[in-house]
């Protein structure tokens, strides 16, 4: 708000970030606030965007986000997809000229609240080498889906198309820890366990990492997200995606506007009776959870369980903040004259 973001938009952005920290997704929560703050402060992000319909046909549309915070543009465009689903049974919104939108899983849950199936995806700053390559060409390009159920918690699928999210490499760097082999390459295209070597000229690997791990599948998935989010909407795709960093210069070559998102909602009633579907979802969830685990004392989870467990723990015990992040919050507090208890 101190940087000119309207009150309602600031609250919306805060909710998206809080969702991440509450659910244990530390790479996309308050740890990202300093970058949003910096980009707003120097005018790289528009604090008061006016969303515009670029093109529309029945259940589909493309929206220009007017270079606004992705944390604001994203929820508003997911709402548009949900509204089209009210009218047509499904709704698909492609978005250009937007910015980093936080955790992908936040958005399909908006559809689940209406008893719809939801999907969201976004392209991101280049950081991932294509299969058999060593140069950064694609973002971590996440995909998220959510499905409602009856008595069991909803199923929430949220994952990057890279072997790991870039934020997890940053966390390892802050903690002074090694990263597993298969996550990253160094600047020479060689596998590394040192997060510094990835951050300083290296690259993340696509999901699956190697030929033996079927890394081509992660590459294909990242490509699909890039095309649906950016090529389809008219945003910058692949290596031209706008960087999410204050110290990164924007490439002189632009093939579109900003980065892109893609949102979809489906009305289950168009496929099947809603209650019957939700009962079947309960059955699916219980069946998966009752699968025999590989190790004694372990259990099989369904997508969304780890985040729910983190939520239950953190709502009770509090949310841990790394000292480096706390220092960033103090800097923002002083700059904005907002007390930090």
C-alpha positions, -999 to +999 in steps of 0.1 A: +000+000+000+029+024+008+041+019-028+007+029-043-010-005-046-047-002-039-058-015-005-079-044-019-051-054-043-025-053-015-047-076+006-051-100-023-014-101-029-008-107+008-033-136+008-015-153-021+019-150-003+004-161+031-011-192+014+025-203+005+040-198+040+010-214+058+013-245+036+050-250+039+059-236+004+087-214+017+101-208-017+071-187-028+059-169+003+073-140+023+108-149+010+097-134-023+083-101-008+116-082-011+117-088-048+081-076-053+089-046-032+121-037-052+103-041-085+075-018-074+099+007-059+118+012-091+087+012-113+093-022-130+058-033-119+026-013-123+010-008-089-024+001-103-030-021-134-061-019-155-068-053-170-079-053-206-096-079-227-074-084-258-095-110-275-126-130-265-147-158-279-174-174-258-156-195-231-121-183-239-103-149-236-069-133-236-062-106-209-035-080-209-024-076-172-010-041-177+023-051-161+007-055-127+017-077-098+010-113-108-003-118-072-031-094-082-035-102-119-036-139-113-066-141-089-086-116-110-080-137-141-089-170-123-121-153-113-128-145-150-122-182-159-147-192-131-173-167-143-170-181-178-175-215-164-208-203-148-219-193-182-205-219-205-195-250-185-158-242-188-136-211-190-101-206-202-081-174-197-046-167-213-028-138-198+001-116-211+019-086-198+019-099-162+045-109-136+054-137-111+022-149-095+034-169-065+024-205-058+005-221-087-017-241-063-035-211-050-055-206-082-072-239-089-083-239-052-104-208-061-123-230-086-127-259-061-145-235-037-172-233-065-172-271-069-153-268-102-120-284-113-093-258-116-060-255-134-033-229-135+001-226-151+027-199-158+059-195-176+088-180-156+123-165-160+147-188-179+166-211-155+161-246-169+182-263-196+162-281-223+167-319-225+203-326-238+211-289-235+232-269-210+219-234-216+190-218-197+161-217-222+129-223-202+115-214-168+105-238-140+070-235-156+048-249-129+014-267-133-013-269-107-047-287-107-073-291-079-103-315-077-131-312-052-142-342-030-171-349-006-158-358+029-121-361+021-099-330+016-096-318-020-068-332-042-042-304-050-015-312-076+012-284-078+046-290-092+073-274-113+083-289-147+119-287-136+134-314-113+132-288-085+119-252-080+146-226-081+135-214-047+147-247-032+182-241-046+181-206-030+170-222+003+200-246+002+223-217-005+210-197+025+214-228+047+249-235+033+238-270+023+246-292-007+218-301-032+211-336-046+229-347-078+204-345-106+189-311-097+214-288-115+242-282-139+272-259-135+282-233-161+301-260-181+270-282-183+283-307-157+261-321-128+267-303-095+257-305-059+268-269-051+239-244-053+264-216-059+275-232-091+240-234-104+231-198-094+263-184-109+260-195-145+245-230-143+210-243-150+183-264-134+174-297-151+140-306-165+118-331-145+135-365-148+170-349-153+187-374-175+180-398-204+178-426-179+152-406-159+132-397-190+141-360-187+126-354-221+092-357-204+099-327-181+112-308-211+080-315-230+059-305-201+078-272-197+073-266-234+036-271-232+033-247-202+054-221-221+032-224-252-001-222-234+010-194-210+031-173-233+029-182-270-009-184-269-013-151-249+013-130-267+037-129-237+075-134-238+083-171-241+113-193-234+146-175-229+129-141-235+107-143-204+109-112-182+133-118-153+119-118-118+149-101-102+157-065-095+194-069-105+186-086-138+184-064-169+155-070-193+166-085-225+167-062-255+149-089-275+112-090-267+089-114-284+058-104-265+047-085-234+057-096-198+053-132-189+022-153-193-003-173-172-030-197-182-061-205-161-090-230-167-121-240-147-144-269-156-180-275-143-182-311-132-219-311-138-212-310-175-195-344-173-211-362-144-234-357-114-214-335-090-222-356-058-214-389-076-181-374-088-172-362-053-180-396-038-158-412-064-130-388-055-134-398-018-131-434-029-100-426-050-083-407-022-089-435+004-078-462-020-045-444-027-038-437+010-044-474+018-018-485-008+010-505+008+040-483+015+075-494+005+090-489+039+079-499+074+062-470+092+058-449+060+025-441+044+013-433+009+000-397+005-023-381-020-014-348-037-020-319-012-014-340+019+021-325+027+008-290+024-022-298+047+001-313+073+023-282+071-007-260+075-020-278+106+014-276+122+022-240+113-013-226+122-006-241+157+031-235+161+038-205+139+057-200+107+095-202+108+114-172+092+150-175+081+173-148+096+181-135+061+144-131+053+138-114+086+165-089+077+148-083+044+115-077+063+133-052+086+145-033+055+110-031+040+096-021+074+120+009+076+115+019+040+077+018+043+074+030+079+054+000+087+061-014+122+075-049+124+068-065+158 
